[in-house]
Amino acid sequence: MLAALLSTLVLALSAQAATLKLQSPKLVVTDSMGTQLRSDSFSLSKQVAEAVELGAKDILKMTFQVLDQETGNGVQPHQTFLRFYDEKTNEEGIQPVRVTPGGKAKFELNLSKPPLSLPPTPNGDPLKVSLIIGTSQYDPISVELFDLVLPKSQPAPENPLESTFHVLPEIHHTFRADNKMPPQPISFAFIGIVLAPWAILLSLWSQVVPKPSRLFSPSILPFVASLGAFEGLLFWYWVDLKLGQVLLYGFMLSLPTFFAGKTALASIGSQRLGRK
Ligand SMILES: *[C@@H]1O[C@H](CO)[C@@H](O)[C@H](O)[C@H]1NC(C)=O
């Protein structure tokens, strides 16, 4: 059902799209004095064989009338353009063509005053000239008409952003040279000088520090050991453990520590009171 509807619609549309034709299309080249250098007719079905060549001040004139193929009435298309395209550089320029309500079109290219949209031709390569006509209810037209050879022009100006689209030179890092180290014996001599006070301090300390007499007694050693275990746990935390694990292990460790501490304090207390 839907397909049938669509196909009728397509049929209706294609039936509606009528065809345009050009009446007496003609191109004329004159020089600046108005002398006619060349006159050709062109058509939508066949490209002009010989390229159209313009001198620096020559003028190209194109005239044609747009007609309905069926009725022969003049048609004013919504859009009529000439496209100048350089295949090698991929540059193109589009020029609108004025068409009267009766379909009469007139285009003039005066090379004394070339339009800005004309692509540059620094190498003298021919431009492909196409006619583009678009209007509702008619089949669109886009036809290559002829090759146009223009005098050599300045090359296209370089885009100011052009330079930013290239690879930048590679970055080479230069590192500062290593510091110069003194010979090893000298280094060791100074290490000895720096460490000497510590050696003296430790040797003197060993003379004056009182010996912990009861540190290893069976009533105190468990407490000292459990404090050591706490230190070990904190070191383990620093190396590997997560906070939750530390809290759990610390809690488990705190119970024996509590009782060992109580025993140790009681033993010291009774010793102080001379009960022994
Ligand atoms: C072509 O342009 C030049 C410079 O503007 C002008 O002097 C000359 O009259 C123009 N020729 C035609 C036929 O319009």
Ligand as a Chemical Component Dictionary entry (heavy atoms), coordinates in Angstrom:
data_LIG
# 
_chem_comp.id                   LIG 
_chem_comp.type                 NON-POLYMER 
_chem_comp.pdbx_formal_charge   0 
_chem_comp.three_letter_code    LIG 
# 
loop_
_chem_comp_atom.comp_id 
_chem_comp_atom.atom_id 
_chem_comp_atom.alt_atom_id 
_chem_comp_atom.type_symbol 
_chem_comp_atom.charge 
_chem_comp_atom.model_Cartn_x 
_chem_comp_atom.model_Cartn_y 
_chem_comp_atom.model_Cartn_z 
_chem_comp_atom.pdbx_ordinal 
LIG C1 C1 C 0 36.627 46.587 -19.333 1  
LIG O1 O1 O 0 37.178 47.139 -18.122 2  
LIG C2 C2 C 0 37.909 48.323 -18.318 3  
LIG C3 C3 C 0 38.508 48.727 -17.010 4  
LIG O2 O2 O 0 37.527 48.880 -16.034 5  
LIG C4 C4 C 0 37.014 49.404 -18.929 6  
LIG O3 O3 O 0 37.794 50.555 -19.169 7  
LIG C5 C5 C 0 36.403 48.903 -20.213 8  
LIG O4 O4 O 0 35.477 49.845 -20.700 9  
LIG C6 C6 C 0 35.688 47.583 -19.986 10 
LIG N1 N1 N 0 35.190 47.094 -21.250 11 
LIG C7 C7 C 0 33.900 46.812 -21.437 12 
LIG C8 C8 C 0 33.549 46.365 -22.779 13 
LIG O5 O5 O 0 33.075 46.922 -20.556 14 
# 
loop_
_chem_comp_bond.comp_id 
_chem_comp_bond.atom_id_1 
_chem_comp_bond.atom_id_2 
_chem_comp_bond.value_order 
_chem_comp_bond.pdbx_ordinal 
LIG C1 O1 SING 1  
LIG C1 C6 SING 2  
LIG O1 C2 SING 3  
LIG C2 C3 SING 4  
LIG C2 C4 SING 5  
LIG C3 O2 SING 6  
LIG C4 O3 SING 7  
LIG C4 C5 SING 8  
LIG C5 O4 SING 9  
LIG C5 C6 SING 10 
LIG C6 N1 SING 11 
LIG N1 C7 SING 12 
LIG C7 C8 SING 13 
LIG C7 O5 DOUB 14 
# 
